[in-house]
C-alpha cells in the first residue's frame, strides 16, 4: 500500500453520509467506535498505513459498519 495522508476532514469525507451516520449511531453504545471517531476528528493528519488507522478501520468492518471493500477503497 502506498502511504497516503489525509486531513481529518478529507478522511471523514471519504465515507458516505450514511456510513458516517451509522458510525455516530454506533458510537453512542460502542466505546471503540466513539474513540476512533474522536481520534480521527482530532488528528492533524491521518496516514492510511498507521496502525491506529488500520485497527479502527478493521474494527468498523468487524462490527459490520463498513465492508472490507469500502475499507480498501477509503484507504486508497
PyMOL Python script that loads the backbone (N, CA, C, O; Angstrom):
from pymol import cmd

cmd.read_pdbstr("""\
ATOM      1  N   UNK A   1       0.852  -1.183   0.000  1.00  0.00           N
ATOM      2  CA  UNK A   1       0.000   0.000   0.000  1.00  0.00           C
ATOM      3  C   UNK A   1       0.890   1.236   0.000  1.00  0.00           C
ATOM      4  O   UNK A   1       1.799   1.359   0.821  1.00  0.00           O
ATOM      5  N   UNK A   2       0.625   2.131  -0.911  1.00  0.00           N
ATOM      6  CA  UNK A   2       1.333   3.409  -0.952  1.00  0.00           C
ATOM      7  C   UNK A   2       0.826   4.267   0.190  1.00  0.00           C
ATOM      8  O   UNK A   2      -0.380   4.367   0.416  1.00  0.00           O
ATOM      9  N   UNK A   3       1.764   4.896   0.921  1.00  0.00           N
ATOM     10  CA  UNK A   3       1.350   5.733   2.045  1.00  0.00           C
ATOM     11  C   UNK A   3       0.653   6.991   1.540  1.00  0.00           C
ATOM     12  O   UNK A   3       1.177   7.719   0.697  1.00  0.00           O
ATOM     13  N   UNK A   4      -0.539   7.227   2.076  1.00  0.00           N
ATOM     14  CA  UNK A   4      -1.305   8.430   1.786  1.00  0.00           C
ATOM     15  C   UNK A   4      -1.615   9.120   3.096  1.00  0.00           C
ATOM     16  O   UNK A   4      -1.795   8.471   4.126  1.00  0.00           O
ATOM     17  N   UNK A   5      -1.675  10.433   3.052  1.00  0.00           N
ATOM     18  CA  UNK A   5      -2.016  11.215   4.239  1.00  0.00           C
ATOM     19  C   UNK A   5      -3.238  12.073   3.919  1.00  0.00           C
ATOM     20  O   UNK A   5      -3.340  12.681   2.854  1.00  0.00           O
ATOM     21  N   UNK A   6      -4.150  12.099   4.872  1.00  0.00           N
ATOM     22  CA  UNK A   6      -5.376  12.882   4.733  1.00  0.00           C
ATOM     23  C   UNK A   6      -5.517  13.798   5.934  1.00  0.00           C
ATOM     24  O   UNK A   6      -5.109  13.449   7.042  1.00  0.00           O
ATOM     25  N   UNK A   7      -6.095  14.970   5.715  1.00  0.00           N
ATOM     26  CA  UNK A   7      -6.525  15.745   6.871  1.00  0.00           C
ATOM     27  C   UNK A   7      -7.723  15.013   7.473  1.00  0.00           C
ATOM     28  O   UNK A   7      -8.301  14.134   6.834  1.00  0.00           O
ATOM     29  N   UNK A   8      -8.083  15.365   8.666  1.00  0.00           N
ATOM     30  CA  UNK A   8      -9.247  14.754   9.297  1.00  0.00           C
ATOM     31  C   UNK A   8     -10.478  14.934   8.421  1.00  0.00           C
ATOM     32  O   UNK A   8     -11.234  13.987   8.204  1.00  0.00           O
ATOM     33  N   UNK A   9     -10.680  16.143   7.920  1.00  0.00           N
ATOM     34  CA  UNK A   9     -11.836  16.447   7.068  1.00  0.00           C
ATOM     35  C   UNK A   9     -11.824  15.590   5.805  1.00  0.00           C
ATOM     36  O   UNK A   9     -12.847  15.020   5.427  1.00  0.00           O
ATOM     37  N   UNK A  10     -10.651  15.500   5.147  1.00  0.00           N
ATOM     38  CA  UNK A  10     -10.549  14.696   3.927  1.00  0.00           C
ATOM     39  C   UNK A  10     -10.854  13.228   4.218  1.00  0.00           C
ATOM     40  O   UNK A  10     -11.565  12.574   3.455  1.00  0.00           O
ATOM     41  N   UNK A  11     -10.315  12.716   5.320  1.00  0.00           N
ATOM     42  CA  UNK A  11     -10.535  11.314   5.673  1.00  0.00           C
ATOM     43  C   UNK A  11     -12.006  11.038   5.932  1.00  0.00           C
ATOM     44  O   UNK A  11     -12.573  10.099   5.372  1.00  0.00           O
ATOM     45  N   UNK A  12     -12.623  11.844   6.771  1.00  0.00           N
ATOM     46  CA  UNK A  12     -14.028  11.607   7.113  1.00  0.00           C
ATOM     47  C   UNK A  12     -14.941  11.783   5.900  1.00  0.00           C
ATOM     48  O   UNK A  12     -15.990  11.143   5.818  1.00  0.00           O
ATOM     49  N   UNK A  13     -14.558  12.634   4.972  1.00  0.00           N
ATOM     50  CA  UNK A  13     -15.357  12.822   3.757  1.00  0.00           C
ATOM     51  C   UNK A  13     -15.196  11.692   2.749  1.00  0.00           C
ATOM     52  O   UNK A  13     -15.927  11.648   1.759  1.00  0.00           O
ATOM     53  N   UNK A  14     -14.271  10.791   2.975  1.00  0.00           N
ATOM     54  CA  UNK A  14     -14.143   9.618   2.112  1.00  0.00           C
ATOM     55  C   UNK A  14     -15.267   8.613   2.391  1.00  0.00           C
ATOM     56  O   UNK A  14     -15.562   7.753   1.561  1.00  0.00           O
ATOM     57  N   UNK A  15     -15.892   8.735   3.576  1.00  0.00           N
ATOM     58  CA  UNK A  15     -17.036   7.897   3.925  1.00  0.00           C
ATOM     59  C   UNK A  15     -18.299   8.537   3.366  1.00  0.00           C
ATOM     60  O   UNK A  15     -18.357   9.755   3.197  1.00  0.00           O
ATOM     61  N   UNK A  16     -19.310   7.724   3.079  1.00  0.00           N
ATOM     62  CA  UNK A  16     -20.594   8.269   2.632  1.00  0.00           C
ATOM     63  C   UNK A  16     -21.319   8.890   3.827  1.00  0.00           C
ATOM     64  O   UNK A  16     -21.010   8.562   4.973  1.00  0.00           O
ATOM     65  N   UNK A  17     -22.274   9.778   3.572  1.00  0.00           N
ATOM     66  CA  UNK A  17     -23.066  10.321   4.678  1.00  0.00           C
ATOM     67  C   UNK A  17     -23.745   9.217   5.493  1.00  0.00           C
ATOM     68  O   UNK A  17     -23.858   9.319   6.714  1.00  0.00           O
ATOM     69  N   UNK A  18     -24.189   8.175   4.816  1.00  0.00           N
ATOM     70  CA  UNK A  18     -24.848   7.060   5.522  1.00  0.00           C
ATOM     71  C   UNK A  18     -23.864   6.312   6.412  1.00  0.00           C
ATOM     72  O   UNK A  18     -24.204   5.923   7.530  1.00  0.00           O
ATOM     73  N   UNK A  19     -22.649   6.111   5.918  1.00  0.00           N
ATOM     74  CA  UNK A  19     -21.628   5.455   6.745  1.00  0.00           C
ATOM     75  C   UNK A  19     -21.313   6.294   7.975  1.00  0.00           C
ATOM     76  O   UNK A  19     -21.246   5.769   9.087  1.00  0.00           O
ATOM     77  N   UNK A  20     -21.120   7.591   7.783  1.00  0.00           N
ATOM     78  CA  UNK A  20     -20.822   8.463   8.933  1.00  0.00           C
ATOM     79  C   UNK A  20     -21.962   8.452   9.930  1.00  0.00           C
ATOM     80  O   UNK A  20     -21.723   8.443  11.138  1.00  0.00           O
ATOM     81  N   UNK A  21     -23.193   8.452   9.454  1.00  0.00           N
ATOM     82  CA  UNK A  21     -24.353   8.409  10.355  1.00  0.00           C
ATOM     83  C   UNK A  21     -24.374   7.102  11.145  1.00  0.00           C
ATOM     84  O   UNK A  21     -24.685   7.100  12.336  1.00  0.00           O
ATOM     85  N   UNK A  22     -24.043   5.990  10.483  1.00  0.00           N
ATOM     86  CA  UNK A  22     -24.031   4.708  11.202  1.00  0.00           C
ATOM     87  C   UNK A  22     -22.923   4.673  12.243  1.00  0.00           C
ATOM     88  O   UNK A  22     -23.096   4.069  13.302  1.00  0.00           O
ATOM     89  N   UNK A  23     -21.788   5.309  11.966  1.00  0.00           N
ATOM     90  CA  UNK A  23     -20.708   5.367  12.949  1.00  0.00           C
ATOM     91  C   UNK A  23     -21.138   6.191  14.162  1.00  0.00           C
ATOM     92  O   UNK A  23     -20.894   5.802  15.304  1.00  0.00           O
ATOM     93  N   UNK A  24     -21.778   7.329  13.904  1.00  0.00           N
ATOM     94  CA  UNK A  24     -22.222   8.181  15.018  1.00  0.00           C
ATOM     95  C   UNK A  24     -23.244   7.456  15.879  1.00  0.00           C
ATOM     96  O   UNK A  24     -23.203   7.544  17.106  1.00  0.00           O
ATOM     97  N   UNK A  25     -24.166   6.737  15.234  1.00  0.00           N
ATOM     98  CA  UNK A  25     -25.167   5.974  15.994  1.00  0.00           C
ATOM     99  C   UNK A  25     -24.490   4.886  16.821  1.00  0.00           C
ATOM    100  O   UNK A  25     -24.815   4.701  17.994  1.00  0.00           O
ATOM    101  N   UNK A  26     -23.551   4.167  16.214  1.00  0.00           N
ATOM    102  CA  UNK A  26     -22.850   3.102  16.934  1.00  0.00           C
ATOM    103  C   UNK A  26     -22.022   3.664  18.081  1.00  0.00           C
ATOM    104  O   UNK A  26     -21.878   3.022  19.121  1.00  0.00           O
ATOM    105  N   UNK A  27     -21.486   4.848  17.893  1.00  0.00           N
ATOM    106  CA  UNK A  27     -20.632   5.458  18.921  1.00  0.00           C
ATOM    107  C   UNK A  27     -21.382   5.742  20.218  1.00  0.00           C
ATOM    108  O   UNK A  27     -20.760   5.901  21.268  1.00  0.00           O
ATOM    109  N   UNK A  28     -22.695   5.806  20.157  1.00  0.00           N
ATOM    110  CA  UNK A  28     -23.465   6.067  21.382  1.00  0.00           C
ATOM    111  C   UNK A  28     -23.451   4.881  22.325  1.00  0.00           C
ATOM    112  O   UNK A  28     -23.691   5.042  23.522  1.00  0.00           O
ATOM    113  N   UNK A  29     -23.174   3.684  21.807  1.00  0.00           N
ATOM    114  CA  UNK A  29     -23.150   2.482  22.653  1.00  0.00           C
ATOM    115  C   UNK A  29     -21.850   1.697  22.551  1.00  0.00           C
ATOM    116  O   UNK A  29     -21.659   0.734  23.294  1.00  0.00           O
ATOM    117  N   UNK A  30     -20.959   2.081  21.658  1.00  0.00           N
ATOM    118  CA  UNK A  30     -19.711   1.347  21.439  1.00  0.00           C
ATOM    119  C   UNK A  30     -18.533   2.295  21.654  1.00  0.00           C
ATOM    120  O   UNK A  30     -18.268   3.176  20.836  1.00  0.00           O
ATOM    121  N   UNK A  31     -17.841   2.100  22.758  1.00  0.00           N
ATOM    122  CA  UNK A  31     -16.741   2.997  23.120  1.00  0.00           C
ATOM    123  C   UNK A  31     -15.590   2.951  22.121  1.00  0.00           C
ATOM    124  O   UNK A  31     -14.891   3.950  21.948  1.00  0.00           O
ATOM    125  N   UNK A  32     -15.382   1.830  21.470  1.00  0.00           N
ATOM    126  CA  UNK A  32     -14.292   1.721  20.500  1.00  0.00           C
ATOM    127  C   UNK A  32     -14.592   2.546  19.256  1.00  0.00           C
ATOM    128  O   UNK A  32     -13.703   3.217  18.731  1.00  0.00           O
ATOM    129  N   UNK A  33     -15.817   2.505  18.783  1.00  0.00           N
ATOM    130  CA  UNK A  33     -16.207   3.334  17.635  1.00  0.00           C
ATOM    131  C   UNK A  33     -16.108   4.810  18.018  1.00  0.00           C
ATOM    132  O   UNK A  33     -15.590   5.621  17.251  1.00  0.00           O
ATOM    133  N   UNK A  34     -16.601   5.152  19.196  1.00  0.00           N
ATOM    134  CA  UNK A  34     -16.542   6.540  19.663  1.00  0.00           C
ATOM    135  C   UNK A  34     -15.100   7.029  19.732  1.00  0.00           C
ATOM    136  O   UNK A  34     -14.802   8.152  19.324  1.00  0.00           O
ATOM    137  N   UNK A  35     -14.208   6.190  20.246  1.00  0.00           N
ATOM    138  CA  UNK A  35     -12.802   6.564  20.373  1.00  0.00           C
ATOM    139  C   UNK A  35     -12.168   6.771  19.000  1.00  0.00           C
ATOM    140  O   UNK A  35     -11.441   7.743  18.793  1.00  0.00           O
ATOM    141  N   UNK A  36     -12.439   5.861  18.061  1.00  0.00           N
ATOM    142  CA  UNK A  36     -11.872   6.004  16.721  1.00  0.00           C
ATOM    143  C   UNK A  36     -12.364   7.283  16.055  1.00  0.00           C
ATOM    144  O   UNK A  36     -11.577   8.001  15.438  1.00  0.00           O
ATOM    145  N   UNK A  37     -13.645   7.572  16.172  1.00  0.00           N
ATOM    146  CA  UNK A  37     -14.184   8.809  15.575  1.00  0.00           C
ATOM    147  C   UNK A  37     -13.567  10.042  16.210  1.00  0.00           C
ATOM    148  O   UNK A  37     -13.257  11.016  15.524  1.00  0.00           O
ATOM    149  N   UNK A  38     -13.389   9.996  17.526  1.00  0.00           N
ATOM    150  CA  UNK A  38     -12.780  11.141  18.212  1.00  0.00           C
ATOM    151  C   UNK A  38     -11.333  11.333  17.765  1.00  0.00           C
ATOM    152  O   UNK A  38     -10.908  12.456  17.494  1.00  0.00           O
ATOM    153  N   UNK A  39     -10.581  10.242  17.688  1.00  0.00           N
ATOM    154  CA  UNK A  39      -9.195  10.342  17.226  1.00  0.00           C
ATOM    155  C   UNK A  39      -9.129  10.843  15.790  1.00  0.00           C
ATOM    156  O   UNK A  39      -8.303  11.698  15.472  1.00  0.00           O
ATOM    157  N   UNK A  40      -9.987  10.322  14.919  1.00  0.00           N
ATOM    158  CA  UNK A  40      -9.995  10.747  13.517  1.00  0.00           C
ATOM    159  C   UNK A  40     -10.372  12.219  13.386  1.00  0.00           C
ATOM    160  O   UNK A  40      -9.856  12.919  12.516  1.00  0.00           O
ATOM    161  N   UNK A  41     -11.257  12.681  14.235  1.00  0.00           N
ATOM    162  CA  UNK A  41     -11.678  14.082  14.188  1.00  0.00           C
ATOM    163  C   UNK A  41     -10.596  15.027  14.703  1.00  0.00           C
ATOM    164  O   UNK A  41     -10.508  16.172  14.261  1.00  0.00           O
ATOM    165  N   UNK A  42      -9.785  14.557  15.624  1.00  0.00           N
ATOM    166  CA  UNK A  42      -8.777  15.408  16.259  1.00  0.00           C
ATOM    167  C   UNK A  42      -7.429  15.391  15.543  1.00  0.00           C
ATOM    168  O   UNK A  42      -6.615  16.291  15.746  1.00  0.00           O
ATOM    169  N   UNK A  43      -7.185  14.400  14.724  1.00  0.00           N
ATOM    170  CA  UNK A  43      -5.869  14.220  14.109  1.00  0.00           C
ATOM    171  C   UNK A  43      -5.514  15.356  13.156  1.00  0.00           C
ATOM    172  O   UNK A  43      -6.366  15.869  12.431  1.00  0.00           O
ATOM    173  N   UNK A  44      -4.250  15.733  13.172  1.00  0.00           N
ATOM    174  CA  UNK A  44      -3.749  16.696  12.193  1.00  0.00           C
ATOM    175  C   UNK A  44      -3.678  16.035  10.819  1.00  0.00           C
ATOM    176  O   UNK A  44      -4.107  16.605   9.816  1.00  0.00           O
ATOM    177  N   UNK A  45      -3.130  14.824  10.795  1.00  0.00           N
ATOM    178  CA  UNK A  45      -3.037  14.026   9.579  1.00  0.00           C
ATOM    179  C   UNK A  45      -3.384  12.586   9.909  1.00  0.00           C
ATOM    180  O   UNK A  45      -3.059  12.091  10.988  1.00  0.00           O
ATOM    181  N   UNK A  46      -4.037  11.927   8.986  1.00  0.00           N
ATOM    182  CA  UNK A  46      -4.363  10.512   9.126  1.00  0.00           C
ATOM    183  C   UNK A  46      -3.617   9.787   8.023  1.00  0.00           C
ATOM    184  O   UNK A  46      -3.823  10.046   6.837  1.00  0.00           O
ATOM    185  N   UNK A  47      -2.743   8.869   8.433  1.00  0.00           N
ATOM    186  CA  UNK A  47      -1.985   8.073   7.480  1.00  0.00           C
ATOM    187  C   UNK A  47      -2.715   6.771   7.230  1.00  0.00           C
ATOM    188  O   UNK A  47      -3.158   6.110   8.170  1.00  0.00           O
ATOM    189  N   UNK A  48      -2.842   6.402   5.975  1.00  0.00           N
ATOM    190  CA  UNK A  48      -3.610   5.204   5.635  1.00  0.00           C
ATOM    191  C   UNK A  48      -2.956   3.911   6.105  1.00  0.00           C
ATOM    192  O   UNK A  48      -3.624   2.879   6.169  1.00  0.00           O
ATOM    193  N   UNK A  49      -1.670   3.941   6.434  1.00  0.00           N
ATOM    194  CA  UNK A  49      -0.996   2.729   6.888  1.00  0.00           C
ATOM    195  C   UNK A  49      -0.614   2.781   8.367  1.00  0.00           C
ATOM    196  O   UNK A  49       0.151   1.941   8.841  1.00  0.00           O
ATOM    197  N   UNK A  50      -1.134   3.747   9.084  1.00  0.00           N
ATOM    198  CA  UNK A  50      -0.873   3.875  10.512  1.00  0.00           C
ATOM    199  C   UNK A  50      -1.593   2.759  11.260  1.00  0.00           C
ATOM    200  O   UNK A  50      -2.750   2.471  10.954  1.00  0.00           O
ATOM    201  N   UNK A  51      -0.941   2.125  12.231  1.00  0.00           N
ATOM    202  CA  UNK A  51      -1.587   1.034  12.968  1.00  0.00           C
ATOM    203  C   UNK A  51      -2.910   1.431  13.633  1.00  0.00           C
ATOM    204  O   UNK A  51      -3.830   0.615  13.696  1.00  0.00           O
ATOM    205  N   UNK A  52      -3.019   2.644  14.121  1.00  0.00           N
ATOM    206  CA  UNK A  52      -4.269   3.095  14.750  1.00  0.00           C
ATOM    207  C   UNK A  52      -5.369   3.217  13.697  1.00  0.00           C
ATOM    208  O   UNK A  52      -6.507   2.814  13.935  1.00  0.00           O
ATOM    209  N   UNK A  53      -5.030   3.770  12.537  1.00  0.00           N
ATOM    210  CA  UNK A  53      -5.999   3.884  11.447  1.00  0.00           C
ATOM    211  C   UNK A  53      -6.462   2.503  11.007  1.00  0.00           C
ATOM    212  O   UNK A  53      -7.661   2.261  10.861  1.00  0.00           O
ATOM    213  N   UNK A  54      -5.524   1.609  10.799  1.00  0.00           N
ATOM    214  CA  UNK A  54      -5.866   0.263  10.339  1.00  0.00           C
ATOM    215  C   UNK A  54      -6.698  -0.491  11.367  1.00  0.00           C
ATOM    216  O   UNK A  54      -7.650  -1.182  11.007  1.00  0.00           O
ATOM    217  N   UNK A  55      -6.346  -0.363  12.646  1.00  0.00           N
ATOM    218  CA  UNK A  55      -7.112  -1.042  13.695  1.00  0.00           C
ATOM    219  C   UNK A  55      -8.532  -0.492  13.768  1.00  0.00           C
ATOM    220  O   UNK A  55      -9.487  -1.254  13.923  1.00  0.00           O
ATOM    221  N   UNK A  56      -8.675   0.824  13.656  1.00  0.00           N
ATOM    222  CA  UNK A  56     -10.006   1.429  13.689  1.00  0.00           C
ATOM    223  C   UNK A  56     -10.854   0.995  12.517  1.00  0.00           C
ATOM    224  O   UNK A  56     -12.035   0.683  12.670  1.00  0.00           O
ATOM    225  N   UNK A  57     -10.244   0.977  11.345  1.00  0.00           N
ATOM    226  CA  UNK A  57     -10.984   0.553  10.154  1.00  0.00           C
ATOM    227  C   UNK A  57     -11.351  -0.925  10.245  1.00  0.00           C
ATOM    228  O   UNK A  57     -12.460  -1.316   9.881  1.00  0.00           O
ATOM    229  N   UNK A  58     -10.428  -1.741  10.727  1.00  0.00           N
ATOM    230  CA  UNK A  58     -10.725  -3.172  10.908  1.00  0.00           C
ATOM    231  C   UNK A  58     -11.864  -3.371  11.899  1.00  0.00           C
ATOM    232  O   UNK A  58     -12.703  -4.254  11.721  1.00  0.00           O
ATOM    233  N   UNK A  59     -11.890  -2.550  12.939  1.00  0.00           N
ATOM    234  CA  UNK A  59     -12.965  -2.667  13.920  1.00  0.00           C
ATOM    235  C   UNK A  59     -14.309  -2.312  13.293  1.00  0.00           C
ATOM    236  O   UNK A  59     -15.306  -2.991  13.539  1.00  0.00           O
ATOM    237  N   UNK A  60     -14.344  -1.251  12.484  1.00  0.00           N
ATOM    238  CA  UNK A  60     -15.587  -0.885  11.800  1.00  0.00           C
ATOM    239  C   UNK A  60     -16.078  -2.030  10.919  1.00  0.00           C
ATOM    240  O   UNK A  60     -17.278  -2.294  10.845  1.00  0.00           O
ATOM    241  N   UNK A  61     -15.145  -2.706  10.252  1.00  0.00           N
ATOM    242  CA  UNK A  61     -15.514  -3.856   9.419  1.00  0.00           C
ATOM    243  C   UNK A  61     -16.036  -4.986  10.304  1.00  0.00           C
ATOM    244  O   UNK A  61     -17.047  -5.609   9.978  1.00  0.00           O
ATOM    245  N   UNK A  62     -15.356  -5.256  11.419  1.00  0.00           N
ATOM    246  CA  UNK A  62     -15.758  -6.357  12.297  1.00  0.00           C
ATOM    247  C   UNK A  62     -17.144  -6.139  12.899  1.00  0.00           C
ATOM    248  O   UNK A  62     -17.828  -7.097  13.259  1.00  0.00           O
ATOM    249  N   UNK A  63     -17.553  -4.881  13.007  1.00  0.00           N
ATOM    250  CA  UNK A  63     -18.866  -4.555  13.570  1.00  0.00           C
ATOM    251  C   UNK A  63     -19.926  -4.368  12.477  1.00  0.00           C
ATOM    252  O   UNK A  63     -21.041  -3.925  12.751  1.00  0.00           O
ATOM    253  N   UNK A  64     -19.567  -4.709  11.251  1.00  0.00           N
ATOM    254  CA  UNK A  64     -20.465  -4.585  10.095  1.00  0.00           C
ATOM    255  C   UNK A  64     -20.943  -3.159   9.853  1.00  0.00           C
ATOM    256  O   UNK A  64     -22.048  -2.939   9.357  1.00  0.00           O
ATOM    257  N   UNK A  65     -20.108  -2.200  10.207  1.00  0.00           N
ATOM    258  CA  UNK A  65     -20.415  -0.801   9.931  1.00  0.00           C
ATOM    259  C   UNK A  65     -19.796  -0.358   8.615  1.00  0.00           C
ATOM    260  O   UNK A  65     -20.112   0.711   8.092  1.00  0.00           O
ATOM    261  N   UNK A  66     -18.909  -1.194   8.088  1.00  0.00           N
ATOM    262  CA  UNK A  66     -18.182  -0.894   6.867  1.00  0.00           C
ATOM    263  C   UNK A  66     -17.809  -2.231   6.235  1.00  0.00           C
ATOM    264  O   UNK A  66     -17.502  -3.190   6.944  1.00  0.00           O
ATOM    265  N   UNK A  67     -17.836  -2.298   4.918  1.00  0.00           N
ATOM    266  CA  UNK A  67     -17.414  -3.534   4.263  1.00  0.00           C
ATOM    267  C   UNK A  67     -15.892  -3.499   4.065  1.00  0.00           C
ATOM    268  O   UNK A  67     -15.276  -2.434   4.065  1.00  0.00           O
ATOM    269  N   UNK A  68     -15.314  -4.669   3.900  1.00  0.00           N
ATOM    270  CA  UNK A  68     -13.870  -4.751   3.628  1.00  0.00           C
ATOM    271  C   UNK A  68     -13.524  -4.043   2.319  1.00  0.00           C
ATOM    272  O   UNK A  68     -12.457  -3.443   2.190  1.00  0.00           O
ATOM    273  N   UNK A  69     -14.433  -4.119   1.356  1.00  0.00           N
ATOM    274  CA  UNK A  69     -14.204  -3.452   0.073  1.00  0.00           C
ATOM    275  C   UNK A  69     -14.159  -1.937   0.247  1.00  0.00           C
ATOM    276  O   UNK A  69     -13.308  -1.263  -0.333  1.00  0.00           O
ATOM    277  N   UNK A  70     -15.078  -1.410   1.050  1.00  0.00           N
ATOM    278  CA  UNK A  70     -15.091   0.046   1.296  1.00  0.00           C
ATOM    279  C   UNK A  70     -13.846   0.463   2.072  1.00  0.00           C
ATOM    280  O   UNK A  70     -13.282   1.528   1.817  1.00  0.00           O
ATOM    281  N   UNK A  71     -13.421  -0.362   3.008  1.00  0.00           N
ATOM    282  CA  UNK A  71     -12.182  -0.060   3.753  1.00  0.00           C
ATOM    283  C   UNK A  71     -11.036   0.126   2.781  1.00  0.00           C
ATOM    284  O   UNK A  71     -10.299   1.108   2.871  1.00  0.00           O
ATOM    285  N   UNK A  72     -10.878  -0.806   1.852  1.00  0.00           N
ATOM    286  CA  UNK A  72      -9.797  -0.739   0.872  1.00  0.00           C
ATOM    287  C   UNK A  72      -9.936   0.506   0.012  1.00  0.00           C
ATOM    288  O   UNK A  72      -8.951   1.194  -0.253  1.00  0.00           O
ATOM    289  N   UNK A  73     -11.151   0.797  -0.421  1.00  0.00           N
ATOM    290  CA  UNK A  73     -11.399   1.975  -1.260  1.00  0.00           C
ATOM    291  C   UNK A  73     -11.067   3.267  -0.501  1.00  0.00           C
ATOM    292  O   UNK A  73     -10.434   4.166  -1.055  1.00  0.00           O
ATOM    293  N   UNK A  74     -11.481   3.357   0.733  1.00  0.00           N
ATOM    294  CA  UNK A  74     -11.282   4.575   1.528  1.00  0.00           C
ATOM    295  C   UNK A  74      -9.805   4.806   1.812  1.00  0.00           C
ATOM    296  O   UNK A  74      -9.328   5.940   1.755  1.00  0.00           O
ATOM    297  N   UNK A  75      -9.082   3.737   2.117  1.00  0.00           N
ATOM    298  CA  UNK A  75      -7.673   3.883   2.461  1.00  0.00           C
ATOM    299  C   UNK A  75      -6.780   4.085   1.239  1.00  0.00           C
ATOM    300  O   UNK A  75      -5.595   4.394   1.364  1.00  0.00           O
ATOM    301  N   UNK A  76      -7.367   3.907   0.057  1.00  0.00           N
ATOM    302  CA  UNK A  76      -6.643   4.198  -1.177  1.00  0.00           C
ATOM    303  C   UNK A  76      -5.679   3.118  -1.566  1.00  0.00           C
ATOM    304  O   UNK A  76      -5.001   3.234  -2.587  1.00  0.00           O
TER     305      UNK A  76
END
""", "prot")
cmd.dss("prot")
cmd.show_as("cartoon", "prot")
cmd.util.cbc("prot")
cmd.orient("prot")
